[in-house]
Amino acid sequence: MEQFFTQNSEVILKLIIAIVLGMFIGAERLLVHKEAGMKTHALVSMGAALFVLFSEALTEKYINLPGLNPAMISSNIVIGIGFLGAGMIMFRDSQTRGLTTASGLWVTAGIGMACGFGLFSLAIIATILVLFIFIVMNILEKPIRKISDENENLGEKI
């Protein structure tokens, strides 16, 4: 058992870092009562890292196979997450909901991909920037939304 962990320590580290970074983003989404929380973001991030690790393993095993393009796996992660994100977007009362959550899942997949490639600095910096966008922008948007709502209500009274 110890040999298993020793031989796979790099893979385990990449997956765990992807999970933890995804959980940070999901925790913020959970705190603001959004649809996709810690589990969803952790799974998206880990899944993206897993597919990257899978494509790297394929490359090592089948390096001389003609027509093998492991980059296609990575590009299809982006497409697949796009479909997941599209499912998060809803239209209600002529308003769009879930767009930020969908884009958060999309960037979380990118963070997972960075972890899968071992680009931990990139993944950590991206996570910090995502949290900055979610937290700081939310604080900045509140007064703007209040002004917008007041103007909309004023327009209805006229």
C-alpha positions as CSV (number, residue, x, y, z in Angstrom):
1,M,0.0,0.0,0.0
2,E,2.8,2.4,0.9
3,Q,4.4,1.6,-2.5
4,F,1.2,2.6,-4.2
5,F,1.2,6.1,-2.6
6,T,4.9,6.5,-3.2
7,Q,4.6,5.6,-6.9
8,N,1.5,7.8,-7.4
9,S,2.4,10.7,-5.1
10,E,2.6,13.3,-7.9
11,V,-0.8,12.2,-9.3
12,I,-2.4,12.3,-5.9
13,L,-0.9,15.7,-5.2
14,K,-2.3,17.1,-8.4
15,L,-5.8,15.8,-7.8
16,I,-5.8,16.9,-4.2
17,I,-4.7,20.5,-5.0
18,A,-7.3,20.6,-7.8
19,I,-10.0,19.5,-5.3
20,V,-8.9,22.0,-2.6
21,L,-8.8,24.9,-5.0
22,G,-12.2,24.0,-6.4
23,M,-13.6,23.7,-2.9
24,F,-12.4,27.3,-2.1
25,I,-14.4,28.6,-5.1
26,G,-17.3,26.5,-4.2
27,A,-17.3,27.7,-0.6
28,E,-17.8,31.3,-1.8
29,R,-20.6,30.2,-4.1
30,L,-22.2,28.3,-1.1
31,L,-21.9,31.4,1.1
32,V,-23.8,33.5,-1.3
33,H,-26.5,30.8,-1.7
34,K,-25.8,29.8,-5.3
35,E,-26.7,26.6,-7.1
36,A,-23.2,25.0,-7.5
37,G,-21.3,24.8,-4.2
38,M,-18.2,23.1,-2.8
39,K,-18.9,19.6,-4.1
40,T,-19.7,20.7,-7.6
41,H,-16.7,23.0,-8.0
42,A,-14.3,20.4,-6.4
43,L,-15.6,17.7,-8.7
44,V,-15.3,19.9,-11.8
45,S,-11.7,20.9,-10.8
46,M,-10.7,17.3,-10.0
47,G,-12.4,16.0,-13.1
48,A,-10.5,18.4,-15.3
49,A,-7.2,17.5,-13.6
50,L,-8.1,13.8,-14.1
51,F,-8.7,14.2,-17.8
52,V,-5.4,16.1,-18.2
53,L,-3.5,13.3,-16.3
54,F,-5.3,10.8,-18.5
55,S,-4.2,12.6,-21.7
56,E,-0.6,12.7,-20.4
57,A,-0.7,9.0,-19.6
58,L,-2.0,8.2,-23.1
59,T,0.8,10.3,-24.6
60,E,3.4,8.4,-22.6
61,K,1.9,5.0,-23.5
62,Y,1.1,5.6,-27.2
63,I,3.7,8.2,-28.1
64,N,4.3,6.7,-31.6
65,L,0.7,6.1,-32.5
66,P,-0.1,8.0,-35.6
67,G,-3.0,10.5,-35.3
68,L,-2.8,10.6,-31.5
69,N,-3.5,14.1,-30.3
70,P,-3.7,14.3,-26.5
71,A,-4.4,18.0,-26.7
72,M,-7.9,17.1,-28.0
73,I,-8.8,15.7,-24.6
74,S,-7.9,19.0,-22.9
75,S,-9.9,21.0,-25.5
76,N,-12.9,18.8,-25.0
77,I,-12.8,19.5,-21.3
78,V,-13.7,23.1,-22.1
79,I,-16.5,22.0,-24.4
80,G,-17.9,19.5,-21.8
81,I,-17.9,22.1,-19.1
82,G,-19.6,24.5,-21.5
83,F,-22.5,22.0,-21.6
84,L,-22.6,21.7,-17.8
85,G,-22.5,25.5,-17.5
86,A,-25.4,25.8,-20.1
87,G,-27.5,23.7,-17.8
88,M,-26.9,26.1,-14.9
89,I,-28.2,29.1,-16.9
90,M,-31.9,29.8,-16.5
91,F,-34.2,32.5,-17.8
92,R,-36.9,33.6,-15.4
93,D,-39.1,36.7,-15.6
94,S,-37.0,38.1,-18.5
95,Q,-33.9,37.8,-16.3
96,T,-30.8,35.6,-16.7
97,R,-29.8,33.5,-13.7
98,G,-26.8,31.2,-13.2
99,L,-24.5,32.9,-15.6
100,T,-21.9,33.7,-13.0
101,T,-22.1,30.2,-11.6
102,A,-21.7,28.7,-15.1
103,S,-18.6,30.9,-15.7
104,G,-17.3,30.0,-12.3
105,L,-17.5,26.3,-13.2
106,W,-15.8,27.0,-16.5
107,V,-12.8,28.7,-14.9
108,T,-12.7,26.0,-12.2
109,A,-12.2,23.5,-14.9
110,G,-9.3,25.6,-16.1
111,I,-7.9,25.6,-12.6
112,G,-8.2,21.8,-12.5
113,M,-6.5,21.5,-15.9
114,A,-3.6,23.7,-14.6
115,C,-3.3,21.3,-11.6
116,G,-3.3,18.3,-13.9
117,F,-0.4,19.8,-15.8
118,G,1.4,20.5,-12.6
119,L,1.1,24.3,-13.0
120,F,0.3,24.9,-9.4
121,S,1.3,28.6,-9.3
122,L,-1.0,29.3,-12.2
123,A,-3.8,27.4,-10.5
124,I,-3.4,29.2,-7.2
125,I,-3.1,32.6,-8.8
126,A,-6.2,31.9,-10.9
127,T,-8.1,30.7,-7.8
128,I,-7.2,33.9,-5.9
129,L,-8.3,36.0,-8.8
130,V,-11.6,34.1,-9.1
131,L,-12.3,34.6,-5.4
132,F,-11.4,38.3,-5.8
133,I,-13.9,38.6,-8.6
134,F,-16.6,36.8,-6.7
135,I,-16.1,38.6,-3.4
136,V,-14.9,42.1,-4.2
137,M,-17.1,42.5,-7.3
138,N,-20.1,41.4,-5.3
139,I,-19.4,44.1,-2.8
140,L,-18.9,46.7,-5.6
141,E,-22.1,45.6,-7.4
142,K,-24.4,46.0,-4.5
143,P,-24.6,49.8,-4.5
144,I,-24.8,49.8,-8.3
145,R,-27.7,47.3,-8.3
146,K,-29.4,49.5,-5.7
147,I,-29.2,52.6,-7.9
148,S,-30.3,50.6,-10.9
149,D,-33.3,49.2,-9.0
150,E,-34.2,52.6,-7.8
151,N,-34.1,54.0,-11.3
152,E,-36.2,51.1,-12.6
153,N,-38.8,51.7,-9.8
154,L,-38.8,55.4,-10.6
155,G,-39.5,54.7,-14.3
156,E,-42.4,52.5,-13.4
157,K,-44.0,55.3,-11.4
158,I,-43.9,57.8,-14.2
